[in-house]
Amino acid sequence: MDIVYSALVFLHLLGMAGIIAGWLLQLIAKHSAAPKAILHSSLLQLATGLLLVGVAEMGDGDLNHVKIGVKVVVAFAVAVVGLLNLRKPDLKLANAAGALTVLNVGIAVFW
């Protein structure tokens, strides 16, 4: 089970990196692929985050369900902003996706 958990953490971190990379790409170069990168990476991060919670629930450790709930709401907001940014690319939406992702990382580290 450890290899599954490690693989999910790996994919989860790649999703976070993809959101940040798409945000920076849209911020600097106004690249047309950036909205797709933000959306797909946010969906990857949302899916792997939920799977990580499921794998952790199967173990014996205690989980902070309030923290998980807040992180899911923020991750869902990133996915919605990513979808809106895909439909009509806007720098404000990319900034919102990037800021929410940084917020989610902060919640994960400091809570």
BAPA-141311 format. One line per 8 residues: number of its first residue (from 1); their letters; for each residue x, y, z of C-alpha. Coordinates in nm, 2 decimals, always signed. Layout:
# BAPA-141311
NUM	A	X,Y,Z; ...
# end
This chain:
# BAPA-141311
1	MDIVYSAL	+0.00,+0.00,+0.00; +0.30,+0.23,+0.06; +0.38,+0.23,-0.32; +0.03,+0.33,-0.41; +0.04,+0.61,-0.15; +0.38,+0.73,-0.28; +0.26,+0.72,-0.64; -0.05,+0.92,-0.55
9	VFLHLLGM	+0.16,+1.18,-0.37; +0.39,+1.20,-0.67; +0.10,+1.26,-0.91; -0.06,+1.51,-0.66; +0.26,+1.71,-0.65; +0.29,+1.70,-1.03; -0.07,+1.84,-1.05; +0.03,+2.12,-0.82
17	AGIIAGWL	+0.34,+2.19,-1.03; +0.12,+2.19,-1.34; -0.11,+2.45,-1.20; +0.17,+2.68,-1.10; +0.35,+2.63,-1.44; +0.03,+2.71,-1.63; -0.03,+3.01,-1.42; +0.32,+3.14,-1.48
25	LQLIAKHS	+0.30,+3.06,-1.84; -0.02,+3.25,-1.89; +0.12,+3.53,-1.67; +0.44,+3.57,-1.86; +0.38,+3.46,-2.22; +0.00,+3.45,-2.25; +0.05,+3.11,-2.40; -0.27,+2.95,-2.54
33	AAPKAILH	-0.20,+2.60,-2.38; -0.18,+2.75,-2.03; -0.56,+2.73,-1.95; -0.56,+2.36,-2.05; -0.26,+2.30,-1.82; -0.43,+2.47,-1.53; -0.76,+2.28,-1.58; -0.61,+1.94,-1.63
41	SSLLQLAT	-0.36,+1.98,-1.35; -0.63,+2.09,-1.11; -0.85,+1.79,-1.20; -0.54,+1.57,-1.15; -0.48,+1.73,-0.81; -0.84,+1.70,-0.70; -0.87,+1.33,-0.80; -0.54,+1.23,-0.65
49	GLLLVGVA	-0.62,+1.42,-0.33; -0.94,+1.23,-0.29; -0.77,+0.91,-0.36; -0.50,+1.00,-0.10; -0.77,+1.05,+0.16; -0.93,+0.72,+0.07; -0.59,+0.54,+0.11; -0.53,+0.72,+0.44
57	EMGDGDLN	-0.87,+0.62,+0.57; -0.78,+0.25,+0.51; -0.49,+0.29,+0.74; -0.48,+0.33,+1.12; -0.39,+0.70,+1.13; -0.61,+0.98,+1.24; -0.72,+1.23,+0.98; -0.82,+1.59,+1.03
65	HVKIGVKV	-1.15,+1.59,+0.84; -1.20,+1.97,+0.87; -0.86,+2.03,+0.71; -0.95,+1.78,+0.43; -1.28,+1.95,+0.38; -1.13,+2.29,+0.35; -0.86,+2.16,+0.10; -1.13,+1.99,-0.11
73	VVAFAVAV	-1.33,+2.31,-0.13; -1.02,+2.51,-0.23; -0.92,+2.24,-0.49; -1.27,+2.24,-0.63; -1.26,+2.62,-0.66; -0.93,+2.59,-0.85; -1.09,+2.34,-1.09; -1.39,+2.57,-1.15
81	VGLLNLRK	-1.16,+2.87,-1.21; -0.96,+2.65,-1.44; -1.27,+2.56,-1.64; -1.38,+2.93,-1.66; -1.03,+3.02,-1.77; -1.04,+2.76,-2.04; -1.37,+2.89,-2.18; -1.25,+3.26,-2.18
89	PDLKLANA	-0.88,+3.29,-2.09; -0.82,+3.58,-1.86; -0.52,+3.68,-1.65; -0.74,+3.74,-1.35; -0.87,+3.39,-1.36; -0.51,+3.25,-1.39; -0.41,+3.46,-1.10; -0.70,+3.33,-0.89
97	AGALTVLN	-0.61,+2.97,-0.98; -0.24,+3.03,-0.89; -0.33,+3.21,-0.56; -0.58,+2.94,-0.46; -0.32,+2.67,-0.53; -0.06,+2.85,-0.32; -0.33,+2.88,-0.05; -0.39,+2.50,-0.07
105	VGIAVFW	-0.02,+2.43,-0.03; -0.01,+2.66,+0.27; -0.30,+2.48,+0.43; -0.13,+2.15,+0.37; +0.20,+2.26,+0.52; +0.10,+2.48,+0.81; -0.23,+2.34,+0.93
# end
